[in-house]
Amino acid sequence: MSKETLYQHVYEQLIPLLKQENPLISKLATIAAILHHKLPGFFWTGFYLLDSNEELWVGPYQGPIACQHLKKHTGVCWHAIMQRQTVIVPNVHEFPGHIACDNRSNSEIAVPLYKKHLIIGVLDIDSRNFSHFDDKDAYWLEKILNLV
């Protein structure tokens, strides 16, 4: 099954699960679980959320233990927030300021999470495979986050 087809199935599965009345944390937990278990090559899948002090803290995720707090303005997640766009990193070991929560991760994608035009966090996905993520991942992950 192609990547596009997998994402389409995941997207369609998420629509009825992400009901408007559901709490945000429940929606994020559902997205992380489905993406992690339905898409091959996802090693760590989850969210980092901004608190009232503009600090990034781990939210719902699937995979090995995560960094609890991400140093401000450092790493791929902060880069996505500061640039206000999805960031794809083919080799995290070459990314300046990369935060290595788990050295087994080799590539990463970070997608800003918006609520009413304000960034409230970021979807972060790591893979053990180099160059695992591409524009198709960016397109579908952004579309999925628009369901929130």
C-alpha positions in Angstrom: 0.0 0.0 0.0 1.4 3.4 -0.9 2.2 6.1 1.6 -0.7 8.3 0.1 -3.2 5.4 0.6 -2.1 4.8 4.1 -2.4 8.5 5.0 -5.8 8.6 3.4 -7.0 5.7 5.5 -5.6 7.2 8.6 -7.2 10.6 7.8 -10.6 8.9 7.2 -10.3 6.9 10.5 -9.5 10.1 12.5 -12.4 12.2 11.2 -15.1 10.5 13.4 -12.7 10.1 16.4 -11.8 13.8 16.6 -15.2 15.1 17.5 -15.5 18.8 18.2 -16.5 18.3 21.8 -13.6 16.1 22.6 -10.9 17.7 24.8 -7.7 18.7 23.0 -5.5 16.3 25.0 -7.8 13.4 23.9 -7.5 14.4 20.3 -3.8 14.6 20.4 -3.5 11.2 22.2 -5.6 9.7 19.5 -3.6 11.2 16.6 -0.3 10.1 18.2 -1.5 6.5 18.7 -3.0 6.1 15.3 -0.1 7.6 13.4 2.4 5.6 15.4 0.7 2.3 14.9 -0.6 2.7 11.3 2.4 4.2 9.5 5.6 2.2 9.1 8.9 3.7 10.2 7.6 6.0 12.9 9.9 5.5 15.9 8.6 8.2 18.1 5.3 10.0 17.5 3.9 12.7 19.7 3.3 16.3 20.7 5.2 19.0 22.5 2.9 21.7 23.8 3.6 25.3 24.7 2.8 26.3 28.3 1.8 29.8 29.5 5.5 30.7 29.9 6.2 29.8 26.2 8.1 26.6 27.2 7.8 23.3 25.2 6.8 20.3 27.3 6.1 16.8 26.2 2.4 15.9 25.6 0.7 12.7 24.4 3.1 10.4 22.6 3.9 6.9 21.5 7.4 5.3 21.5 10.4 5.3 23.9 10.8 7.8 26.8 10.9 11.4 25.5 12.6 14.5 26.6 10.2 16.2 29.0 11.2 19.8 28.2 12.9 21.2 25.1 15.4 24.0 25.6 14.0 27.2 24.2 14.8 28.0 20.6 16.8 24.8 20.1 16.2 21.8 18.0 13.8 20.8 15.2 10.6 21.4 17.1 11.5 25.0 18.1 12.7 25.6 14.5 9.2 24.6 13.2 7.6 26.9 15.7 9.9 29.9 15.0 9.6 29.4 11.2 5.8 28.8 11.5 6.1 25.9 9.0 6.7 22.2 8.8 10.4 21.2 9.0 11.7 18.0 7.5 15.2 16.8 8.6 16.7 13.9 6.6 19.6 13.5 9.0 19.1 14.8 12.5 22.8 14.3 13.3 23.6 17.2 10.9 20.9 19.6 12.2 22.5 22.4 14.2 21.3 22.3 17.8 19.5 19.0 17.5 18.1 17.7 20.8 18.9 14.0 20.9 16.2 12.5 23.2 17.1 9.1 21.7 20.2 8.5 19.6 18.4 5.8 17.6 16.5 8.6 15.7 18.0 9.5 12.4 15.3 11.6 10.7 12.5 13.9 11.9 9.5 15.9 10.9 8.0 18.7 13.0 4.6 20.2 12.2 3.3 23.3 14.0 0.0 22.8 15.8 -2.4 25.8 15.6 -5.5 26.8 17.5 -7.2 29.9 16.1 -4.1 31.0 14.2 -1.8 30.7 17.3 0.8 28.0 17.6 0.1 25.9 20.7 2.6 23.1 20.1 4.2 20.9 17.5 3.7 17.3 16.2 7.1 15.7 16.3 7.8 12.4 14.5 11.2 10.6 14.5 12.3 7.6 12.4 15.3 5.3 12.7 15.6 5.6 8.9 17.5 8.4 7.3 15.5 10.6 4.9 12.2 8.9 6.0 10.0 12.0 5.6 9.1 13.9 2.5 6.5 16.4 1.2 3.8 13.8 1.2 4.2 13.3 5.0 4.2 17.1 5.4 1.0 17.5 3.4 -0.9 14.7 5.2 0.3 15.6 8.7 -0.7 19.2 8.2 -4.1 18.0 6.9 -4.6 15.8 9.9 -3.7 18.6 12.4 -6.3 20.7 10.7 -8.9 18.2 12.1 -8.0 19.4 15.6 
